[in-house]
Amino acid sequence: MAKVNITINDRQVVAEAGQTVLEAATEAGIEIPTLCYHPALPPEAVCRVCVVEIEGQRTLQPSCTFPVSEGMEIKTHSPRVVEARRVALELLISDCPMDCTTCEMNGNCELQDLCYEYGVNPEEARFAGEKHEYPIDDSNPFIERDYNKCILCRRCVRACEYMNGVEAIGSLWRGFETKIGTAFDAGLQDSPCEFCGMCVEVCPTGALIPIERKGKGREWEFRHVQTTCPYCGVGCQLDLNIKDNRIVQVRSVWDGPANHGLTCVKGRFGFDFNESPDRLTRPLIKKDGQFVEATWDEALHLVASRLSEIKEKHGSDAIGVLSSAKCTNEENYAMQKFARAVIGTNNIDHCARLCHAPTVTGLVTAFGSGAMTNSFDDIAEEAEIYFIIGSNTTEQHPVLGMRIRQEVKERDAKLIVCDPREIPIADFADLHICQKPGTDVALLNGIMNVLITEELYDEDFVEGRTENFEELKETVLKYPPERAAEICGITPDEIVEAAHLLAENRPGALLYAMGITQHTCGHQNVLSTANLQMLLGNMGLPGGGVNPLRGQNNVQGACDLGALVNVYPGYQKVTDPAAREKFEQAWGVKLSPKVGLTVVEMINAAETGEVKAMYIMGENPMMSDPDIKHVEECLKSLDFLVVQDIFLTETAQLADVVLPGVSGFEKDGTYTNSERRIQMVHKAVDPPGEARQDWWIVGEVARRIGYDGLTYSSPKEIMDEAAPLTPIYGGISHDRLDTQGLQWPCPSPDHPGTPILHVGKFARGLGHFTGVEWQPPAEEPDEEYPLILTTGRVLYHWHTGTLTRRSKGLDAIYPEAVVELNTQDAAKLGIADGQIVKVTSRRGEVTAKVQVSDKPKPGVVFMPWHFAEAAANKLTIAALDPTSKIPELKVCAVKVEAA
Ligand code: SF4
């Protein structure tokens, strides 16, 4: 970068050519006041507060936009500049209501601070005159808008446009009437607003405030704790503002490595579940069908004695243990060690089985490592094309979705979306392929057919970095676009166009989520995504890769730390004698060589009597598993069920003993996000009542069974034990994890972590192509059940709804389940939008309100699965992928009729 020499306030400064005066001054440590400027936003130069005097310029210039040039002489605080700033501030406060004493932002108002600094007294303001009398808008559950305090800096408008990308707000009207608002000045809830809260974050006054913080404290009373968001696998860093043991507000962490200040509505506003009156505060023991409160000693003794009895009588494998993708790495390590070392079984699993089990099996087969290959930053910044298949990115991984949306808009990166619904990100796509659920292999084979027959693939990469190409070629040549299109219910041209876009734009990042994995062919689907990216040479480089977007906050970490039936921490196989011996020595016990039962297998085994007891920590199979009615029957047939959670979930209600654990805001530890980044979780508030740390509870049960090796004093101590046993975490310790975290593999204390996998060489050596044939789903529509049900998540809720349904704002804005039905299907069935309908499958029925639109493909019905009162998983089928054992949650046959 060329340098220019400038003088600021008689000081010589070397700046970079192209910098603005403000940037050069800030870098040199010279302060220039700003108001409409925000470092994360493009400058707009409307407030005139940052003006400076530049030698040779007739008028004062806004430093936020004026570029430096060689020899420039700048005065930042000359009398002329200071007077101009005073005038600008006087004009800005001329119609301000000046209600600082009651304003929520008192103490954090940038206008107030500048008026103080420049001695601008509102009582003496020369320009005071007419004032606005806008009504305060609190018609939505999250953001109060008081435009009487708005100074029209348009930071909020720019945040909405350049950070989120939805452009929900803009400037309305003209002159004195100018105000910020939505189209037709409607409420935010009636606009495209996604309530990410970035407008609130950047507002310099009290014009936009979070409703939840009102009256809960003054700025200077807040304690700040940085932690990792407890919701999705993006792993956003959050700044929790705390007063009196309550989270009052969530603010942005601008150097958060995964989010760079962005949050979605759940991370920003969905924290109030933490103080829900439903929180469990004491252990519960069921007596005569009713829960009664118990002491910890009673409850722990009962759990330990019943598990010991069952182990003694029926053997270790008669007990199943579910760990949790919501819990920390340290808690997961403790729980899998409990199952293996204390109970003596590998019946340890968690909900990764229901979301990304095929990612592990498929990507290990193809590449030798079952995780997201690239980082959010390189995907966002360097991909020339995004190929999104089976991921509703802006609703399920919203911050990543925002970043991709921005790159498509600003950088003109290309976007292909393959999804059976018009999901929101499809609005930004160059090509939306609306394939039938369950036809992904055919679609991907069709695209690869074009790439191979037209010789558009990366021959050098295939030649040098992969093996088994001939098998792939032989298979995909059976899927010319016409055949593939017929299977997928699309046109051959769409397949050809996708292939051409992918070939012309490299590198390209492939992103997928559960639309790919939750099928009886989930393993095959994942292999196909790997085939495509190897064929395009999109592996081992920035902006490329196969990127499975992990669902829950710590689903990656729960897998890494061994909460799986076949592997110890670090994916070391339980069937490998050397690995077994290593853990036997570390834990001081003999370990079982037998691969355990998966989530669905364990629950089915409860019905047959093979499994007699289960210990479930932080999971809710009564909502998350397929065919819930059957799950209920199975869990009820157990001799003993213990559930450890923060709420009396649908599963906990069936338990014999319920142990109150702590929330993500009440614990220390680490989560590993989707991009393999291990990040710190910091305790922000104390847990309610007698709720206890989950690792402590597990350790106490173990101790009472007679094993002392799970008695720890802190999560740090657990990580210090786990890391040396887990090669990919070998260099991880709490002391090393600063605000940026570390991405595994990080094998040694001096290793910097690995942002991109498979650079130069795949983990397994050569990338392995597999010829994959399309196979139909386990249950296809027929005369009796003519529609395909597919399930998923919505922006405002998370997983089984345990947390988000207890967040006032989130539940208010999306209060009930809906059934999405295509317009053509609705017309055939005589069903009108808003009507209550009954959806029936071979396994059960639910009723909910119908939403008729062209969003789902004809023949496809969509339901979110967060709502216990209309639980979509009453309908889904428990057919399993034979390799990964994931159930086919994305496809089953249903009928819809008026209720
Ligand atoms: Fe939390 Fe995910 Fe939203 Fe980030 S994108 S704030 S991690 S829910």
Residues whose N, C-alpha, C, O or C-beta is under 5 A from the ligand:
A	BS01	SF4	C229 Y231 C232 V234 G235 C236 T263 C264 K266 G267 H397 P398 V399
